[in-house]
Amino acid sequence: MNVLTLLLVVASLLAQDTIQDTDRARQGTYAITNARIETISDGVLEQGTVVIEGDRIVAIGRDVAIPPGAKVIDAGGQHVYPGMIDSGTQLGLVEIGSVRETNDTNEVGDLTPQMDALTAINPNAVAIPVTRVSGVTTVVSEPAGGLFPGMAAAVNLHGYTPEQMTAGGVRLMILEFPRKSPPRFSFGRQDDDDDPEKRYREAMEKLNEIWDRAELYHRIATSWEQDPSGKQTPEYVPEMAALRNAVSGDMPLMIKVNAAEDIEVAIDWVKTRELEHVVFSGVSEGWRVADKLAEAGIPVFAGPVLATPSRNSDRYDKAYANAGLMSKAGVKVALRSGESENVRNLPFNAGFAATYGMGREEALRAVTLTAAEVLGIDDDYGSLEVGKKANLFVSTGDPFEPKSHITALFIDGFNVPITNRQTELYEEFLNRDEGRNTPVNVLPADN
């Protein structure tokens, strides 16, 4: 295939007409007809119809009555999927990674659990439209830095304000679990008196000291709330008040941990602290201790899948196979891209996981219903069911395949235009109109 032919093929794929019918996102009554509907929760429905009213799905089936005045979208046999959920990103918190002024991922200090990622998310981030036109409609956006960097937030990828974007009001308290193993890559020379074991021991002591304080704060506050008479009002400590939500189990504790030996220590720490509402995130070596994760009943946000092995001695495909190996061992696995700008690659992370042992159905569930279940928002998200939020997209084929093209997108019932900075640039240069009155004289190249 010569270069010209390749360019023509690419142009024809990018220029496919969408069945989305508006230049602005709007709610209303819509009927997507003649579609292959992958419900996730109840199999596949051929030649079906999905009816949307406001922000909800109100009907799904083959013989569905279309409401009067509904905007009919004929899918022409295309596929309808629930919107995908990325369980670990920094989307909306980072614009340009190398420019500090555009990064809002961390606060000063090692203990900032009261920091809420939702307050820092930029609804106008350039990467948000780029992400959602790949079928990713919901993400977990998380802060970083320090032992307790703050609270991650689940957000939908449409809205004028962060509050409009929130998905079920979900927050997850983040714990960067101490690493027994040194970082895989370390830059610069270590000091002669550097003692990794001492650093690790001190980090664990600090973690336990902070958690002990949070438990004590919770007991004192609970006692006062149950009977405030005759008792001094407890002093308000923002850090402890935030951690109290995780101590009590009212907020999930997301423990970021990767190395196998660190995962084992984290499992023991969770058992010792008698924590129940916990999820591990990252778990790049989860496959090494998958049986222990399964026995502990701890779900995971695994990824990124598109990564290199964590050890030089591992096979090249261990990062691809990690999610599938854990899933087969009985671990509940959702997937994360771990990205800030390239969250759009979540479908390809899932595609690699599917190919390397997870299987397509389980991988699709890992970025839809399983993710929603772990986040506690499965009553509204993750599958196509009557009464659930209208977060869905129409695709020409399997969303894990690069050749598939998304033709319609709904988030919270809004029919969102299939446009972003990249499509606008493509259209601009495909249909160039320089507005020149006279041609430009092209000078011959010097010999």
TALIN-V826247 format. One record per residue. N is the residue number from 1. RES is the residue in three letters. PSI is psi in whole degrees, -180 to 180 (* if undefined). OMEGA is omega as a letter, one per 30 degrees, with the letter a starting at -180 (* if undefined). BURIAL is + if it has 16 or more other ideal C-beta (glycine too) atoms within 10 Angstrom, else -. Layout:
BEGIN
n=N res=RES psi=PSI omega=OMEGA burial=BURIAL
n=N res=RES psi=PSI omega=OMEGA burial=BURIAL
END
This chain:
BEGIN
n=1 res=MET psi=122 omega=l burial=-
n=2 res=ASN psi=172 omega=a burial=-
n=3 res=VAL psi=-41 omega=a burial=-
n=4 res=LEU psi=-44 omega=l burial=-
n=5 res=THR psi=-43 omega=l burial=-
n=6 res=LEU psi=-44 omega=l burial=-
n=7 res=LEU psi=-38 omega=l burial=-
n=8 res=LEU psi=-38 omega=l burial=-
n=9 res=VAL psi=-47 omega=l burial=-
n=10 res=VAL psi=-44 omega=a burial=-
n=11 res=ALA psi=-40 omega=a burial=-
n=12 res=SER psi=-36 omega=l burial=-
n=13 res=LEU psi=-44 omega=a burial=-
n=14 res=LEU psi=-25 omega=a burial=-
n=15 res=ALA psi=4 omega=l burial=-
n=16 res=GLN psi=136 omega=l burial=-
n=17 res=ASP psi=140 omega=l burial=-
n=18 res=THR psi=160 omega=l burial=+
n=19 res=ILE psi=7 omega=l burial=-
n=20 res=GLN psi=137 omega=a burial=+
n=21 res=ASP psi=15 omega=a burial=-
n=22 res=THR psi=154 omega=l burial=-
n=23 res=ASP psi=-1 omega=l burial=-
n=24 res=ARG psi=149 omega=l burial=-
n=25 res=ALA psi=130 omega=a burial=+
n=26 res=ARG psi=144 omega=l burial=-
n=27 res=GLN psi=165 omega=l burial=-
n=28 res=GLY psi=-154 omega=l burial=-
n=29 res=THR psi=121 omega=a burial=+
n=30 res=TYR psi=146 omega=l burial=+
n=31 res=ALA psi=114 omega=l burial=+
n=32 res=ILE psi=111 omega=a burial=+
n=33 res=THR psi=166 omega=l burial=+
n=34 res=ASN psi=48 omega=a burial=-
n=35 res=ALA psi=152 omega=l burial=+
n=36 res=ARG psi=108 omega=a burial=+
n=37 res=ILE psi=116 omega=l burial=+
n=38 res=GLU psi=100 omega=a burial=+
n=39 res=THR psi=-23 omega=a burial=+
n=40 res=ILE psi=-47 omega=a burial=+
n=41 res=SER psi=-21 omega=a burial=-
n=42 res=ASP psi=42 omega=l burial=-
n=43 res=GLY psi=-162 omega=a burial=-
n=44 res=VAL psi=135 omega=l burial=-
n=45 res=LEU psi=116 omega=l burial=+
n=46 res=GLU psi=146 omega=l burial=-
n=47 res=GLN psi=48 omega=a burial=-
n=48 res=GLY psi=177 omega=a burial=+
n=49 res=THR psi=138 omega=l burial=+
n=50 res=VAL psi=126 omega=l burial=+
n=51 res=VAL psi=130 omega=a burial=+
n=52 res=ILE psi=131 omega=l burial=+
n=53 res=GLU psi=124 omega=a burial=+
n=54 res=GLY psi=-127 omega=a burial=-
n=55 res=ASP psi=9 omega=a burial=+
n=56 res=ARG psi=154 omega=l burial=-
n=57 res=ILE psi=124 omega=a burial=+
n=58 res=VAL psi=-13 omega=l burial=+
n=59 res=ALA psi=143 omega=l burial=+
n=60 res=ILE psi=134 omega=l burial=+
n=61 res=GLY psi=-178 omega=l burial=-
n=62 res=ARG psi=-38 omega=a burial=-
n=63 res=ASP psi=64 omega=a burial=-
n=64 res=VAL psi=132 omega=l burial=-
n=65 res=ALA psi=127 omega=l burial=-
n=66 res=ILE psi=124 omega=a burial=-
n=67 res=PRO psi=146 omega=l burial=-
n=68 res=PRO psi=136 omega=l burial=-
n=69 res=GLY psi=0 omega=a burial=-
n=70 res=ALA psi=143 omega=l burial=+
n=71 res=LYS psi=118 omega=a burial=-
n=72 res=VAL psi=127 omega=l burial=-
n=73 res=ILE psi=108 omega=l burial=+
n=74 res=ASP psi=110 omega=a burial=-
n=75 res=ALA psi=-16 omega=l burial=+
n=76 res=GLY psi=36 omega=l burial=-
n=77 res=GLY psi=2 omega=l burial=-
n=78 res=GLN psi=173 omega=a burial=+
n=79 res=HIS psi=141 omega=l burial=+
n=80 res=VAL psi=127 omega=a burial=+
n=81 res=TYR psi=153 omega=l burial=+
n=82 res=PRO psi=150 omega=l burial=+
n=83 res=GLY psi=142 omega=a burial=+
n=84 res=MET psi=151 omega=a burial=+
n=85 res=ILE psi=123 omega=l burial=+
n=86 res=ASP psi=119 omega=a burial=+
n=87 res=SER psi=10 omega=l burial=+
n=88 res=GLY psi=104 omega=a burial=+
n=89 res=THR psi=178 omega=l burial=+
n=90 res=GLN psi=28 omega=a burial=+
n=91 res=LEU psi=134 omega=a burial=+
n=92 res=GLY psi=-14 omega=l burial=+
n=93 res=LEU psi=-17 omega=a burial=+
n=94 res=VAL psi=130 omega=l burial=+
n=95 res=GLU psi=-61 omega=l burial=+
n=96 res=ILE psi=114 omega=a burial=-
n=97 res=GLY psi=-34 omega=a burial=-
n=98 res=SER psi=-1 omega=a burial=-
n=99 res=VAL psi=110 omega=a burial=-
n=100 res=ARG psi=-37 omega=a burial=-
n=101 res=GLU psi=-18 omega=a burial=-
n=102 res=THR psi=9 omega=l burial=-
n=103 res=ASN psi=127 omega=l burial=+
n=104 res=ASP psi=51 omega=a burial=+
n=105 res=THR psi=-22 omega=a burial=+
n=106 res=ASN psi=153 omega=l burial=+
n=107 res=GLU psi=166 omega=l burial=-
n=108 res=VAL psi=134 omega=l burial=-
n=109 res=GLY psi=160 omega=a burial=-
n=110 res=ASP psi=-14 omega=a burial=-
n=111 res=LEU psi=92 omega=a burial=+
n=112 res=THR psi=52 omega=a burial=+
n=113 res=PRO psi=-18 omega=a burial=+
n=114 res=GLN psi=-9 omega=l burial=+
n=115 res=MET psi=130 omega=a burial=+
n=116 res=ASP psi=118 omega=a burial=+
n=117 res=ALA psi=-31 omega=a burial=+
n=118 res=LEU psi=-36 omega=a burial=+
n=119 res=THR psi=-17 omega=a burial=-
n=120 res=ALA psi=-7 omega=a burial=+
n=121 res=ILE psi=134 omega=l burial=+
n=122 res=ASN psi=107 omega=a burial=+
n=123 res=PRO psi=-20 omega=a burial=+
n=124 res=ASN psi=16 omega=l burial=-
n=125 res=ALA psi=134 omega=a burial=+
n=126 res=VAL psi=-33 omega=a burial=-
n=127 res=ALA psi=-15 omega=a burial=+
n=128 res=ILE psi=-52 omega=l burial=+
n=129 res=PRO psi=-34 omega=l burial=+
n=130 res=VAL psi=-38 omega=a burial=+
n=131 res=THR psi=-47 omega=a burial=+
n=132 res=ARG psi=-26 omega=l burial=+
n=133 res=VAL psi=-2 omega=l burial=+
n=134 res=SER psi=3 omega=l burial=+
n=135 res=GLY psi=1 omega=l burial=+
n=136 res=VAL psi=111 omega=a burial=+
n=137 res=THR psi=-16 omega=a burial=+
n=138 res=THR psi=140 omega=l burial=+
n=139 res=VAL psi=157 omega=l burial=+
n=140 res=VAL psi=117 omega=l burial=+
n=141 res=SER psi=126 omega=a burial=+
n=142 res=GLU psi=140 omega=l burial=+
n=143 res=PRO psi=173 omega=a burial=+
n=144 res=ALA psi=165 omega=l burial=+
n=145 res=GLY psi=125 omega=l burial=+
n=146 res=GLY psi=176 omega=a burial=+
n=147 res=LEU psi=-48 omega=l burial=+
n=148 res=PHE psi=90 omega=a burial=+
n=149 res=PRO psi=-15 omega=l burial=+
n=150 res=GLY psi=-161 omega=a burial=+
n=151 res=MET psi=128 omega=l burial=+
n=152 res=ALA psi=154 omega=a burial=+
n=153 res=ALA psi=139 omega=l burial=+
n=154 res=ALA psi=126 omega=a burial=+
n=155 res=VAL psi=146 omega=l burial=+
n=156 res=ASN psi=151 omega=a burial=+
n=157 res=LEU psi=47 omega=l burial=+
n=158 res=HIS psi=137 omega=l burial=+
n=159 res=GLY psi=154 omega=l burial=+
n=160 res=TYR psi=-23 omega=a burial=-
n=161 res=THR psi=158 omega=l burial=-
n=162 res=PRO psi=-36 omega=a burial=+
n=163 res=GLU psi=-35 omega=l burial=-
n=164 res=GLN psi=-24 omega=a burial=-
n=165 res=MET psi=-17 omega=a burial=+
n=166 res=THR psi=138 omega=a burial=+
n=167 res=ALA psi=95 omega=l burial=+
n=168 res=GLY psi=11 omega=a burial=+
n=169 res=GLY psi=22 omega=a burial=-
n=170 res=VAL psi=132 omega=l burial=+
n=171 res=ARG psi=148 omega=l burial=+
n=172 res=LEU psi=126 omega=l burial=+
n=173 res=MET psi=130 omega=a burial=+
n=174 res=ILE psi=134 omega=l burial=+
n=175 res=LEU psi=117 omega=l burial=+
n=176 res=GLU psi=97 omega=a burial=+
n=177 res=PHE psi=138 omega=a burial=+
n=178 res=PRO psi=142 omega=a burial=+
n=179 res=ARG psi=121 omega=l burial=+
n=180 res=LYS psi=-38 omega=l burial=+
n=181 res=SER psi=145 omega=l burial=-
n=182 res=PRO psi=160 omega=l burial=-
n=183 res=PRO psi=149 omega=a burial=-
n=184 res=ARG psi=-42 omega=l burial=-
n=185 res=PHE psi=129 omega=l burial=-
n=186 res=SER psi=129 omega=a burial=-
n=187 res=PHE psi=142 omega=a burial=-
n=188 res=GLY psi=163 omega=a burial=-
n=189 res=ARG psi=135 omega=l burial=-
n=190 res=GLN psi=150 omega=l burial=-
n=191 res=ASP psi=152 omega=a burial=-
n=192 res=ASP psi=-32 omega=a burial=-
n=193 res=ASP psi=12 omega=l burial=-
n=194 res=ASP psi=129 omega=a burial=-
n=195 res=ASP psi=97 omega=a burial=-
n=196 res=PRO psi=-39 omega=a burial=-
n=197 res=GLU psi=-41 omega=l burial=-
n=198 res=LYS psi=-43 omega=l burial=-
n=199 res=ARG psi=-43 omega=a burial=-
n=200 res=TYR psi=-45 omega=l burial=+
n=201 res=ARG psi=-43 omega=l burial=-
n=202 res=GLU psi=-38 omega=l burial=-
n=203 res=ALA psi=-41 omega=l burial=+
n=204 res=MET psi=-38 omega=l burial=-
n=205 res=GLU psi=-40 omega=l burial=-
n=206 res=LYS psi=-44 omega=l burial=-
n=207 res=LEU psi=-48 omega=a burial=+
n=208 res=ASN psi=-37 omega=l burial=-
n=209 res=GLU psi=-42 omega=l burial=-
n=210 res=ILE psi=-43 omega=a burial=+
n=211 res=TRP psi=-37 omega=l burial=+
n=212 res=ASP psi=-44 omega=l burial=-
n=213 res=ARG psi=-41 omega=a burial=-
n=214 res=ALA psi=-39 omega=l burial=+
n=215 res=GLU psi=-42 omega=l burial=+
n=216 res=LEU psi=-44 omega=l burial=-
n=217 res=TYR psi=-43 omega=l burial=+
n=218 res=HIS psi=-43 omega=a burial=+
n=219 res=ARG psi=-44 omega=a burial=-
n=220 res=ILE psi=-46 omega=a burial=+
n=221 res=ALA psi=-40 omega=l burial=+
n=222 res=THR psi=-43 omega=l burial=-
n=223 res=SER psi=-43 omega=a burial=-
n=224 res=TRP psi=-40 omega=a burial=-
n=225 res=GLU psi=-36 omega=a burial=-
n=226 res=GLN psi=-33 omega=a burial=-
n=227 res=ASP psi=87 omega=a burial=-
n=228 res=PRO psi=-9 omega=a burial=-
n=229 res=SER psi=131 omega=l burial=-
n=230 res=GLY psi=8 omega=a burial=-
n=231 res=LYS psi=147 omega=l burial=-
n=232 res=GLN psi=138 omega=l burial=-
n=233 res=THR psi=127 omega=a burial=-
n=234 res=PRO psi=143 omega=l burial=+
n=235 res=GLU psi=136 omega=l burial=-
n=236 res=TYR psi=121 omega=l burial=-
n=237 res=VAL psi=108 omega=a burial=-
n=238 res=PRO psi=-43 omega=a burial=-
n=239 res=GLU psi=-45 omega=a burial=+
n=240 res=MET psi=-35 omega=l burial=+
n=241 res=ALA psi=-38 omega=l burial=+
n=242 res=ALA psi=-46 omega=a burial=+
n=243 res=LEU psi=-26 omega=l burial=+
n=244 res=ARG psi=-35 omega=l burial=+
n=245 res=ASN psi=-37 omega=l burial=+
n=246 res=ALA psi=-37 omega=l burial=+
n=247 res=VAL psi=-42 omega=a burial=+
n=248 res=SER psi=-15 omega=a burial=-
n=249 res=GLY psi=2 omega=l burial=-
n=250 res=ASP psi=-22 omega=l burial=-
n=251 res=MET psi=135 omega=l burial=+
n=252 res=PRO psi=145 omega=l burial=+
n=253 res=LEU psi=115 omega=l burial=+
n=254 res=MET psi=111 omega=a burial=+
n=255 res=ILE psi=115 omega=a burial=+
n=256 res=LYS psi=116 omega=a burial=+
n=257 res=VAL psi=143 omega=a burial=+
n=258 res=ASN psi=-53 omega=a burial=+
n=259 res=ALA psi=147 omega=a burial=+
n=260 res=ALA psi=-46 omega=a burial=+
n=261 res=GLU psi=-32 omega=l burial=-
n=262 res=ASP psi=-37 omega=l burial=+
n=263 res=ILE psi=-42 omega=l burial=+
n=264 res=GLU psi=-43 omega=l burial=+
n=265 res=VAL psi=-41 omega=a burial=+
n=266 res=ALA psi=-39 omega=l burial=+
n=267 res=ILE psi=-46 omega=l burial=+
n=268 res=ASP psi=-39 omega=l burial=-
n=269 res=TRP psi=-43 omega=l burial=+
n=270 res=VAL psi=-42 omega=l burial=+
n=271 res=LYS psi=-44 omega=a burial=-
n=272 res=THR psi=-39 omega=a burial=-
n=273 res=ARG psi=-4 omega=l burial=-
n=274 res=GLU psi=46 omega=l burial=-
n=275 res=LEU psi=140 omega=a burial=+
n=276 res=GLU psi=-35 omega=a burial=-
n=277 res=HIS psi=75 omega=a burial=-
n=278 res=VAL psi=144 omega=l burial=+
n=279 res=VAL psi=138 omega=l burial=+
n=280 res=PHE psi=141 omega=a burial=+
n=281 res=SER psi=140 omega=a burial=+
n=282 res=GLY psi=-79 omega=l burial=+
n=283 res=VAL psi=51 omega=a burial=+
n=284 res=SER psi=-24 omega=l burial=+
n=285 res=GLU psi=28 omega=l burial=+
n=286 res=GLY psi=-31 omega=a burial=+
n=287 res=TRP psi=-26 omega=a burial=+
n=288 res=ARG psi=-27 omega=a burial=+
n=289 res=VAL psi=32 omega=a burial=+
n=290 res=ALA psi=-37 omega=a burial=+
n=291 res=ASP psi=-36 omega=l burial=-
n=292 res=LYS psi=-37 omega=l burial=+
n=293 res=LEU psi=-42 omega=a burial=+
n=294 res=ALA psi=-43 omega=l burial=+
n=295 res=GLU psi=-37 omega=a burial=-
n=296 res=ALA psi=-16 omega=l burial=+
n=297 res=GLY psi=30 omega=a burial=-
n=298 res=ILE psi=120 omega=l burial=+
n=299 res=PRO psi=163 omega=a burial=+
n=300 res=VAL psi=149 omega=l burial=+
n=301 res=PHE psi=100 omega=a burial=+
n=302 res=ALA psi=138 omega=l burial=+
n=303 res=GLY psi=172 omega=g burial=+
n=304 res=PRO psi=146 omega=l burial=+
n=305 res=VAL psi=-38 omega=l burial=+
n=306 res=LEU psi=79 omega=a burial=+
n=307 res=ALA psi=170 omega=l burial=-
n=308 res=THR psi=161 omega=a burial=-
n=309 res=PRO psi=151 omega=a burial=+
n=310 res=SER psi=-17 omega=l burial=+
n=311 res=ARG psi=146 omega=a burial=-
n=312 res=ASN psi=-24 omega=a burial=-
n=313 res=SER psi=-8 omega=a burial=-
n=314 res=ASP psi=156 omega=l burial=+
n=315 res=ARG psi=155 omega=a burial=-
n=316 res=TYR psi=-25 omega=a burial=-
n=317 res=ASP psi=12 omega=a burial=-
n=318 res=LYS psi=-36 omega=l burial=+
n=319 res=ALA psi=-35 omega=l burial=+
n=320 res=TYR psi=-36 omega=a burial=+
n=321 res=ALA psi=-13 omega=a burial=+
n=322 res=ASN psi=-51 omega=a burial=+
n=323 res=ALA psi=-43 omega=a burial=+
n=324 res=GLY psi=-39 omega=l burial=+
n=325 res=LEU psi=-41 omega=l burial=+
n=326 res=MET psi=-42 omega=a burial=+
n=327 res=SER psi=-43 omega=a burial=+
n=328 res=LYS psi=-25 omega=l burial=+
n=329 res=ALA psi=-7 omega=l burial=+
n=330 res=GLY psi=9 omega=l burial=-
n=331 res=VAL psi=139 omega=l burial=+
n=332 res=LYS psi=115 omega=a burial=+
n=333 res=VAL psi=123 omega=l burial=+
n=334 res=ALA psi=162 omega=a burial=+
n=335 res=LEU psi=150 omega=l burial=+
n=336 res=ARG psi=149 omega=l burial=+
n=337 res=SER psi=-27 omega=a burial=+
n=338 res=GLY psi=19 omega=a burial=+
n=339 res=GLU psi=166 omega=l burial=+
n=340 res=SER psi=-48 omega=l burial=+
n=341 res=GLU psi=-34 omega=a burial=+
n=342 res=ASN psi=41 omega=l burial=+
n=343 res=VAL psi=-22 omega=l burial=+
n=344 res=ARG psi=-18 omega=a burial=+
n=345 res=ASN psi=4 omega=l burial=+
n=346 res=LEU psi=-44 omega=l burial=+
n=347 res=PRO psi=-33 omega=a burial=+
n=348 res=PHE psi=-32 omega=l burial=+
n=349 res=ASN psi=-46 omega=a burial=+
n=350 res=ALA psi=-38 omega=l burial=+
n=351 res=GLY psi=-41 omega=l burial=+
n=352 res=PHE psi=-41 omega=l burial=+
n=353 res=ALA psi=-40 omega=l burial=+
n=354 res=ALA psi=-45 omega=a burial=+
n=355 res=THR psi=-36 omega=a burial=+
n=356 res=TYR psi=46 omega=l burial=+
n=357 res=GLY psi=-20 omega=a burial=+
n=358 res=MET psi=-31 omega=a burial=+
n=359 res=GLY psi=149 omega=a burial=-
n=360 res=ARG psi=-46 omega=a burial=-
n=361 res=GLU psi=-43 omega=a burial=-
n=362 res=GLU psi=-37 omega=l burial=+
n=363 res=ALA psi=-40 omega=l burial=+
n=364 res=LEU psi=-39 omega=l burial=+
n=365 res=ARG psi=-33 omega=a burial=+
n=366 res=ALA psi=-22 omega=l burial=+
n=367 res=VAL psi=14 omega=l burial=+
n=368 res=THR psi=-95 omega=a burial=+
n=369 res=LEU psi=-40 omega=l burial=+
n=370 res=THR psi=-43 omega=l burial=+
n=371 res=ALA psi=-43 omega=l burial=+
n=372 res=ALA psi=-38 omega=l burial=+
n=373 res=GLU psi=-46 omega=a burial=+
n=374 res=VAL psi=-36 omega=l burial=+
n=375 res=LEU psi=-13 omega=l burial=+
n=376 res=GLY psi=24 omega=a burial=-
n=377 res=ILE psi=21 omega=a burial=+
n=378 res=ASP psi=-12 omega=l burial=+
n=379 res=ASP psi=-22 omega=a burial=-
n=380 res=ASP psi=-24 omega=a burial=+
n=381 res=TYR psi=166 omega=l burial=+
n=382 res=GLY psi=-17 omega=a burial=+
n=383 res=SER psi=166 omega=l burial=+
n=384 res=LEU psi=101 omega=a burial=+
n=385 res=GLU psi=151 omega=l burial=+
n=386 res=VAL psi=133 omega=l burial=-
n=387 res=GLY psi=-15 omega=a burial=-
n=388 res=LYS psi=164 omega=l burial=+
n=389 res=LYS psi=143 omega=l burial=+
n=390 res=ALA psi=72 omega=l burial=+
n=391 res=ASN psi=103 omega=a burial=+
n=392 res=LEU psi=168 omega=l burial=+
n=393 res=PHE psi=157 omega=l burial=+
n=394 res=VAL psi=132 omega=a burial=+
n=395 res=SER psi=150 omega=l burial=+
n=396 res=THR psi=-16 omega=a burial=+
n=397 res=GLY psi=-159 omega=l burial=-
n=398 res=ASP psi=125 omega=a burial=+
n=399 res=PRO psi=-15 omega=l burial=+
n=400 res=PHE psi=-10 omega=a burial=+
n=401 res=GLU psi=129 omega=a burial=-
n=402 res=PRO psi=-27 omega=a burial=-
n=403 res=LYS psi=-15 omega=a burial=-
n=404 res=SER psi=147 omega=a burial=+
n=405 res=HIS psi=127 omega=a burial=+
n=406 res=ILE psi=128 omega=a burial=+
n=407 res=THR psi=-16 omega=l burial=+
n=408 res=ALA psi=148 omega=a burial=+
n=409 res=LEU psi=131 omega=l burial=+
n=410 res=PHE psi=132 omega=l burial=+
n=411 res=ILE psi=122 omega=a burial=+
n=412 res=ASP psi=32 omega=a burial=+
n=413 res=GLY psi=-7 omega=l burial=+
n=414 res=PHE psi=129 omega=l burial=+
n=415 res=ASN psi=99 omega=a burial=+
n=416 res=VAL psi=131 omega=l burial=+
n=417 res=PRO psi=144 omega=l burial=+
n=418 res=ILE psi=65 omega=a burial=+
n=419 res=THR psi=153 omega=l burial=-
n=420 res=ASN psi=-176 omega=a burial=+
n=421 res=ARG psi=-37 omega=a burial=-
n=422 res=GLN psi=-42 omega=l burial=-
n=423 res=THR psi=-36 omega=l burial=+
n=424 res=GLU psi=-40 omega=l burial=-
n=425 res=LEU psi=-40 omega=l burial=-
n=426 res=TYR psi=-48 omega=a burial=-
n=427 res=GLU psi=-39 omega=a burial=-
n=428 res=GLU psi=-45 omega=a burial=-
n=429 res=PHE psi=-17 omega=l burial=-
n=430 res=LEU psi=-39 omega=a burial=-
n=431 res=ASN psi=61 omega=a burial=-
n=432 res=ARG psi=129 omega=l burial=-
n=433 res=ASP psi=98 omega=a burial=-
n=434 res=GLU psi=-14 omega=l burial=-
n=435 res=GLY psi=24 omega=a burial=-
n=436 res=ARG psi=140 omega=l burial=-
n=437 res=ASN psi=-29 omega=a burial=-
n=438 res=THR psi=147 omega=l burial=-
n=439 res=PRO psi=157 omega=l burial=-
n=440 res=VAL psi=130 omega=l burial=-
n=441 res=ASN psi=123 omega=l burial=-
n=442 res=VAL psi=118 omega=a burial=-
n=443 res=LEU psi=143 omega=l burial=-
n=444 res=PRO psi=147 omega=l burial=-
n=445 res=ALA psi=145 omega=l burial=-
n=446 res=ASP psi=138 omega=l burial=-
n=447 res=ASN psi=* omega=* burial=-
END
